[in-house]
Amino acid sequence: MKNTINLLKFAAIVGNILFVLWILFNGISEGFVGTTLEKISYLSLMLLLVTNSILLLVNSNSQKVPD
């Protein structure tokens, strides 16, 4: 059970980071052109993904999962 939870946390963190990098790559290739609403939504999505990754890392160090 503990290994499964750790694997899912790792997969979520890696997925979040890859998605943020994909958004940045697309922004670079398009020259960061878009409407103000698009820019705000992309920035807030990236902020939420980074926050999620940080919380998963911090929570995994402080909370013990039963075997």
N, CA, C and O atoms as CSV, one atom per row, in Angstrom:
chain,resi,resn,atom,element,x,y,z
A,1,MET,N,N,0.823,-1.193,0.000
A,1,MET,CA,C,0.000,0.000,0.000
A,1,MET,C,C,0.870,1.262,0.000
A,1,MET,O,O,0.615,2.210,-0.742
A,2,LYS,N,N,1.905,1.250,0.852
A,2,LYS,CA,C,2.785,2.411,0.957
A,2,LYS,C,C,3.528,2.657,-0.357
A,2,LYS,O,O,3.685,3.803,-0.777
A,3,ASN,N,N,3.986,1.577,-1.008
A,3,ASN,CA,C,4.700,1.717,-2.274
A,3,ASN,C,C,3.793,2.269,-3.372
A,3,ASN,O,O,4.229,3.061,-4.208
A,4,THR,N,N,2.537,1.847,-3.365
A,4,THR,CA,C,1.582,2.328,-4.364
A,4,THR,C,C,1.327,3.821,-4.196
A,4,THR,O,O,1.286,4.562,-5.178
A,5,ILE,N,N,1.158,4.259,-2.959
A,5,ILE,CA,C,0.917,5.676,-2.693
A,5,ILE,C,C,2.133,6.497,-3.085
A,5,ILE,O,O,1.994,7.560,-3.691
A,6,ASN,N,N,3.317,6.019,-2.749
A,6,ASN,CA,C,4.532,6.737,-3.122
A,6,ASN,C,C,4.702,6.802,-4.637
A,6,ASN,O,O,5.143,7.820,-5.170
A,7,LEU,N,N,4.354,5.724,-5.327
A,7,LEU,CA,C,4.435,5.701,-6.785
A,7,LEU,C,C,3.451,6.701,-7.402
A,7,LEU,O,O,3.791,7.403,-8.354
A,8,LEU,N,N,2.239,6.760,-6.859
A,8,LEU,CA,C,1.249,7.711,-7.362
A,8,LEU,C,C,1.663,9.157,-7.106
A,8,LEU,O,O,1.446,10.023,-7.953
A,9,LYS,N,N,2.256,9.422,-5.945
A,9,LYS,CA,C,2.747,10.765,-5.655
A,9,LYS,C,C,3.863,11.150,-6.622
A,9,LYS,O,O,3.893,12.267,-7.138
A,10,PHE,N,N,4.774,10.217,-6.861
A,10,PHE,CA,C,5.863,10.469,-7.788
A,10,PHE,C,C,5.331,10.718,-9.196
A,10,PHE,O,O,5.795,11.625,-9.888
A,11,ALA,N,N,4.363,9.917,-9.617
A,11,ALA,CA,C,3.774,10.084,-10.949
A,11,ALA,C,C,3.064,11.429,-11.070
A,11,ALA,O,O,3.142,12.073,-12.117
A,12,ALA,N,N,2.380,11.857,-10.023
A,12,ALA,CA,C,1.691,13.146,-10.049
A,12,ALA,C,C,2.692,14.294,-10.147
A,12,ALA,O,O,2.474,15.245,-10.898
A,13,ILE,N,N,3.774,14.210,-9.402
A,13,ILE,CA,C,4.792,15.263,-9.428
A,13,ILE,C,C,5.454,15.330,-10.801
A,13,ILE,O,O,5.616,16.413,-11.363
A,14,VAL,N,N,5.832,14.179,-11.337
A,14,VAL,CA,C,6.464,14.146,-12.661
A,14,VAL,C,C,5.492,14.652,-13.729
A,14,VAL,O,O,5.880,15.406,-14.621
A,15,GLY,N,N,4.239,14.236,-13.632
A,15,GLY,CA,C,3.231,14.694,-14.585
A,15,GLY,C,C,3.025,16.202,-14.525
A,15,GLY,O,O,2.902,16.859,-15.559
A,16,ASN,N,N,2.987,16.747,-13.318
A,16,ASN,CA,C,2.840,18.197,-13.161
A,16,ASN,C,C,4.013,18.941,-13.788
A,16,ASN,O,O,3.825,19.932,-14.494
A,17,ILE,N,N,5.217,18.458,-13.527
A,17,ILE,CA,C,6.410,19.130,-14.052
A,17,ILE,C,C,6.446,19.035,-15.578
A,17,ILE,O,O,6.762,20.013,-16.255
A,18,LEU,N,N,6.125,17.868,-16.116
A,18,LEU,CA,C,6.111,17.712,-17.577
A,18,LEU,C,C,5.058,18.614,-18.223
A,18,LEU,O,O,5.298,19.182,-19.288
A,19,PHE,N,N,3.908,18.744,-17.591
A,19,PHE,CA,C,2.856,19.589,-18.147
A,19,PHE,C,C,3.270,21.055,-18.129
A,19,PHE,O,O,3.009,21.779,-19.090
A,20,VAL,N,N,3.911,21.503,-17.052
A,20,VAL,CA,C,4.404,22.882,-16.983
A,20,VAL,C,C,5.461,23.114,-18.063
A,20,VAL,O,O,5.452,24.149,-18.730
A,21,LEU,N,N,6.364,22.158,-18.233
A,21,LEU,CA,C,7.383,22.300,-19.271
A,21,LEU,C,C,6.772,22.318,-20.666
A,21,LEU,O,O,7.252,23.040,-21.539
A,22,TRP,N,N,5.725,21.536,-20.886
A,22,TRP,CA,C,5.038,21.518,-22.178
A,22,TRP,C,C,4.380,22.872,-22.460
A,22,TRP,O,O,4.444,23.374,-23.582
A,23,ILE,N,N,3.752,23.456,-21.447
A,23,ILE,CA,C,3.138,24.776,-21.610
A,23,ILE,C,C,4.213,25.812,-21.923
A,23,ILE,O,O,4.024,26.656,-22.799
A,24,LEU,N,N,5.332,25.755,-21.218
A,24,LEU,CA,C,6.428,26.698,-21.477
A,24,LEU,C,C,7.003,26.508,-22.877
A,24,LEU,O,O,7.288,27.488,-23.567
A,25,PHE,N,N,7.175,25.266,-23.300
A,25,PHE,CA,C,7.702,24.996,-24.642
A,25,PHE,C,C,6.782,25.566,-25.717
A,25,PHE,O,O,7.239,26.188,-26.675
A,26,ASN,N,N,5.482,25.346,-25.544
A,26,ASN,CA,C,4.526,25.888,-26.509
A,26,ASN,C,C,4.538,27.417,-26.491
A,26,ASN,O,O,4.408,28.053,-27.537
A,27,GLY,N,N,4.690,27.993,-25.325
A,27,GLY,CA,C,4.763,29.449,-25.239
A,27,GLY,C,C,6.002,29.998,-25.925
A,27,GLY,O,O,5.937,31.027,-26.598
A,28,ILE,N,N,7.120,29.323,-25.761
A,28,ILE,CA,C,8.360,29.769,-26.400
A,28,ILE,C,C,8.244,29.657,-27.916
A,28,ILE,O,O,8.649,30.565,-28.642
A,29,SER,N,N,7.691,28.546,-28.393
A,29,SER,CA,C,7.597,28.359,-29.840
A,29,SER,C,C,6.598,29.319,-30.484
A,29,SER,O,O,6.716,29.626,-31.670
A,30,GLU,N,N,5.620,29.793,-29.721
A,30,GLU,CA,C,4.640,30.744,-30.248
A,30,GLU,C,C,5.019,32.193,-29.954
A,30,GLU,O,O,4.302,33.112,-30.349
A,31,GLY,N,N,6.126,32.400,-29.274
A,31,GLY,CA,C,6.562,33.756,-28.942
A,31,GLY,C,C,5.759,34.393,-27.820
A,31,GLY,O,O,5.715,35.618,-27.716
A,32,PHE,N,N,5.124,33.586,-26.977
A,32,PHE,CA,C,4.302,34.047,-25.859
A,32,PHE,C,C,3.223,35.025,-26.322
A,32,PHE,O,O,2.934,36.016,-25.652
A,33,VAL,N,N,2.633,34.723,-27.485
A,33,VAL,CA,C,1.567,35.555,-28.023
A,33,VAL,C,C,0.229,34.953,-27.606
A,33,VAL,O,O,0.019,33.744,-27.707
A,34,GLY,N,N,-0.663,35.806,-27.140
A,34,GLY,CA,C,-1.996,35.354,-26.765
A,34,GLY,C,C,-2.758,36.498,-26.139
A,34,GLY,O,O,-2.204,37.559,-25.850
A,35,THR,N,N,-4.030,36.264,-25.938
A,35,THR,CA,C,-4.833,37.292,-25.289
A,35,THR,C,C,-4.476,37.357,-23.810
A,35,THR,O,O,-3.827,36.461,-23.269
A,36,THR,N,N,-4.905,38.415,-23.183
A,36,THR,CA,C,-4.619,38.577,-21.752
A,36,THR,C,C,-5.261,37.450,-20.950
A,36,THR,O,O,-4.655,36.937,-20.009
A,37,LEU,N,N,-6.470,37.064,-21.310
A,37,LEU,CA,C,-7.153,35.985,-20.609
A,37,LEU,C,C,-6.405,34.661,-20.754
A,37,LEU,O,O,-6.316,33.900,-19.790
A,38,GLU,N,N,-5.868,34.373,-21.933
A,38,GLU,CA,C,-5.083,33.152,-22.130
A,38,GLU,C,C,-3.827,33.164,-21.282
A,38,GLU,O,O,-3.485,32.162,-20.654
A,39,LYS,N,N,-3.139,34.295,-21.259
A,39,LYS,CA,C,-1.911,34.396,-20.460
A,39,LYS,C,C,-2.197,34.206,-18.980
A,39,LYS,O,O,-1.449,33.523,-18.281
A,40,ILE,N,N,-3.277,34.807,-18.503
A,40,ILE,CA,C,-3.645,34.671,-17.086
A,40,ILE,C,C,-4.004,33.221,-16.770
A,40,ILE,O,O,-3.604,32.698,-15.730
A,41,SER,N,N,-4.750,32.574,-17.652
A,41,SER,CA,C,-5.154,31.195,-17.391
A,41,SER,C,C,-3.947,30.252,-17.411
A,41,SER,O,O,-3.873,29.331,-16.597
A,42,TYR,N,N,-3.001,30.470,-18.333
A,42,TYR,CA,C,-1.807,29.634,-18.365
A,42,TYR,C,C,-0.949,29.835,-17.122
A,42,TYR,O,O,-0.444,28.871,-16.547
A,43,LEU,N,N,-0.788,31.080,-16.712
A,43,LEU,CA,C,0.007,31.347,-15.504
A,43,LEU,C,C,-0.646,30.752,-14.265
A,43,LEU,O,O,0.041,30.177,-13.421
A,44,SER,N,N,-1.958,30.882,-14.145
A,44,SER,CA,C,-2.626,30.332,-12.968
A,44,SER,C,C,-2.603,28.802,-12.985
A,44,SER,O,O,-2.476,28.179,-11.931
A,45,LEU,N,N,-2.726,28.192,-14.162
A,45,LEU,CA,C,-2.621,26.735,-14.254
A,45,LEU,C,C,-1.231,26.265,-13.837
A,45,LEU,O,O,-1.095,25.291,-13.096
A,46,MET,N,N,-0.206,26.959,-14.314
A,46,MET,CA,C,1.157,26.576,-13.944
A,46,MET,C,C,1.384,26.784,-12.453
A,46,MET,O,O,2.056,25.972,-11.817
A,47,LEU,N,N,0.838,27.854,-11.885
A,47,LEU,CA,C,0.968,28.091,-10.447
A,47,LEU,C,C,0.296,26.974,-9.654
A,47,LEU,O,O,0.848,26.504,-8.660
A,48,LEU,N,N,-0.879,26.550,-10.081
A,48,LEU,CA,C,-1.565,25.458,-9.386
A,48,LEU,C,C,-0.790,24.138,-9.482
A,48,LEU,O,O,-0.716,23.393,-8.505
A,49,LEU,N,N,-0.219,23.850,-10.640
A,49,LEU,CA,C,0.546,22.616,-10.797
A,49,LEU,C,C,1.814,22.629,-9.951
A,49,LEU,O,O,2.161,21.620,-9.336
A,50,VAL,N,N,2.501,23.757,-9.916
A,50,VAL,CA,C,3.711,23.865,-9.097
A,50,VAL,C,C,3.353,23.769,-7.616
A,50,VAL,O,O,4.048,23.102,-6.850
A,51,THR,N,N,2.272,24.432,-7.216
A,51,THR,CA,C,1.830,24.359,-5.820
A,51,THR,C,C,1.463,22.929,-5.444
A,51,THR,O,O,1.804,22.466,-4.355
A,52,ASN,N,N,0.779,22.235,-6.325
A,52,ASN,CA,C,0.426,20.841,-6.072
A,52,ASN,C,C,1.673,19.986,-5.883
A,52,ASN,O,O,1.725,19.156,-4.975
A,53,SER,N,N,2.673,20.183,-6.729
A,53,SER,CA,C,3.913,19.407,-6.609
A,53,SER,C,C,4.621,19.695,-5.295
A,53,SER,O,O,5.108,18.779,-4.632
A,54,ILE,N,N,4.678,20.960,-4.921
A,54,ILE,CA,C,5.339,21.332,-3.663
A,54,ILE,C,C,4.603,20.722,-2.476
A,54,ILE,O,O,5.228,20.178,-1.566
A,55,LEU,N,N,3.276,20.813,-2.485
A,55,LEU,CA,C,2.503,20.248,-1.377
A,55,LEU,C,C,2.653,18.734,-1.299
A,55,LEU,O,O,2.704,18.180,-0.201
A,56,LEU,N,N,2.725,18.059,-2.435
A,56,LEU,CA,C,2.945,16.615,-2.417
A,56,LEU,C,C,4.310,16.275,-1.837
A,56,LEU,O,O,4.441,15.311,-1.083
A,57,LEU,N,N,5.323,17.052,-2.181
A,57,LEU,CA,C,6.661,16.798,-1.645
A,57,LEU,C,C,6.723,17.053,-0.148
A,57,LEU,O,O,7.283,16.248,0.596
A,58,VAL,N,N,6.157,18.157,0.298
A,58,VAL,CA,C,6.182,18.503,1.720
A,58,VAL,C,C,5.356,17.513,2.522
A,58,VAL,O,O,5.774,17.076,3.593
A,59,ASN,N,N,4.179,17.156,2.007
A,59,ASN,CA,C,3.301,16.241,2.715
A,59,ASN,C,C,3.886,14.842,2.799
A,59,ASN,O,O,3.669,14.149,3.792
A,60,SER,N,N,4.614,14.414,1.796
A,60,SER,CA,C,5.187,13.063,1.825
A,60,SER,C,C,6.287,12.948,2.870
A,60,SER,O,O,6.549,11.854,3.369
A,61,ASN,N,N,6.935,14.063,3.209
A,61,ASN,CA,C,7.976,14.036,4.223
A,61,ASN,C,C,7.406,14.106,5.636
A,61,ASN,O,O,8.029,13.608,6.574
A,62,SER,N,N,6.225,14.719,5.805
A,62,SER,CA,C,5.706,14.928,7.138
A,62,SER,C,C,4.662,13.899,7.559
A,62,SER,O,O,4.424,13.723,8.754
A,63,GLN,N,N,4.042,13.225,6.614
A,63,GLN,CA,C,2.982,12.280,6.939
A,63,GLN,C,C,3.431,10.849,6.707
A,63,GLN,O,O,3.976,10.523,5.652
A,64,LYS,N,N,3.205,10.012,7.676
A,64,LYS,CA,C,3.565,8.611,7.557
A,64,LYS,C,C,2.353,7.796,7.142
A,64,LYS,O,O,1.279,7.929,7.729
A,65,VAL,N,N,2.519,6.953,6.134
A,65,VAL,CA,C,1.447,6.107,5.628
A,65,VAL,C,C,1.567,4.742,6.290
A,65,VAL,O,O,2.656,4.170,6.330
A,66,PRO,N,N,0.464,4.211,6.811
A,66,PRO,CA,C,0.540,2.875,7.431
A,66,PRO,C,C,0.848,1.796,6.393
A,66,PRO,O,O,0.484,1.905,5.222
A,67,ASP,N,N,1.530,0.751,6.865
A,67,ASP,CA,C,1.907,-0.347,5.952
A,67,ASP,C,C,0.732,-1.123,5.508
A,67,ASP,O,O,0.874,-2.076,4.742
